[in-house]
Amino acid sequence: MDDKTLLQMANDVRKNAYCPYSNFPVGAALLCSDGTVFTGVNVENAVNGLSICA
C-alpha cells in the first residue's frame, strides 16, 4: 500500500470525528507490518482532559 492510499483513508475517516469544540476533525491511518490498516479519529469531550486525538 502506498502513502497516497493511506492519506486518502485518513482523510475519508475524518467524517467520523466528533469535534464540536475545536471544529477540527482529525483522521489517521496506520499501516502495520502484516498489511493491516487501523484508522482513527479525534473524539472531544466537554471536559478537555478527556478528549482523545487520533
N, C-alpha and C positions, 0 to 999 in steps of 0.2 A: 504494500500500500504506500502511495506517495504522500508527500506533505500536503499537496493541494487537496487531496481527498479528505485528509484529517481536518484541515482547516474548514472545508465545506461541512463536514459532520459537526464540528464545534459551532459553526455559525447556525446551522439548522436547528440544533438543540437549544439555542438561546431562547426560543419561543416558550420553553418550559420554565424559564427563570421566574422567580417570584421576588420582585424588587420594587414594591410600592413606595419606598422611602428614597432610594437613590435614583430610581428610574434608569438604572444602568445594568441591563441584562448581560450576564457573563456565561459563556459556554466553553467547555473544554472537551477534548478528545485525547485519550491516552492509548497508544498502541503498545501492547505487550509483546514480549519475545515470541510467544506462541501464536501471534496473529490476532488475538482477542482485542477488541476495541471497547474501552469503557468511556462513556460520556457523562458529563455532569454539568450542573448549573449552580448559580448562586441562589440562596434562599435567605431572605431577610426576615427579621422579627422586630417587633416594636421595641424590645429590649435589645439594644445594639450588640451587646456581648454575645447574644445567642444566634447571630447571623452566621451563615456558612457560605463561603465562596467556593466556586468550582476550582 
